[in-house]
Amino acid sequence: MNWNVIKSLLAILVFSFVLVSCDDENEDDMTEVSLYSRLGGTEMVDDPANPGTMIETGYLNLRSVVDSAIFVIAADPVLQPYFQTLLTEVGNGNLTGFSALSMGLTNFFAVATGAENFSYNGLNMVAAHDPSQNPRMNGRSDNAAYDAFVADVGTALGQNGVTDQELISDLVALLETLREDVVQR
Ligand code: HEM
């Protein structure tokens, strides 16, 4: 082999290596996209609930899903007993607990999906679902109630136009990581 052939072969080798490295970087970038970004991320839009203010698209989408989910849960006979305190308040026209839960759940999901501009200051998931630490939790959850909760969140995603199956299954997988903390009987 003469020197030119060796140089050409080396050049091809280096070029292939660069191509493979770029490909790897792209794959890494793909896996680093947070669930929050896939839900709309930080792009600012008008907040339909608060005219004149802007809101991150990801947070708005999560809040819409959470609010729908609370209504689906409120109509679900498997879950109604656990939410008796909240349902009684709402029945009496008192929306204080509903608003607090909407914000708490939205902040929780925002942080859990990777939002950077929000924080969750509520109870941790064990305490929130232990009636002795959170009297608003009317009974300890079993697996069947947890399954119903996940299904109801799925319904709420559908009601809000989230149809991307991969996104839905990644969100369900995130919910599944909390089953052990929430199910307490
Ligand atoms: C992945 C699943 C779940 C998540 C992420 C979740 C999250 C939360 C959060 C963030 C709160 C508010 C805590 C606070 O006030 O500091 C909460 C409250 C509550 N959760 Fe869950 N939860 C889940 C599943 C469930 C299930 C399966 C049940 C019922 C069996 C349930 C029943 C409740 C009740 C009754 C409250 C109190 C509501 C109120 O303030 O009136 N949750 N949950």
Residues whose N, C-alpha, C, O or C-beta is under 5 A from the ligand:
A	BS01	HEM	Y82 F83 L86 G97 L101 G104 L105 F108 G122 L123 A128 R136 M137 N138 S141 A145 Y146 F149 L175 L178 V182
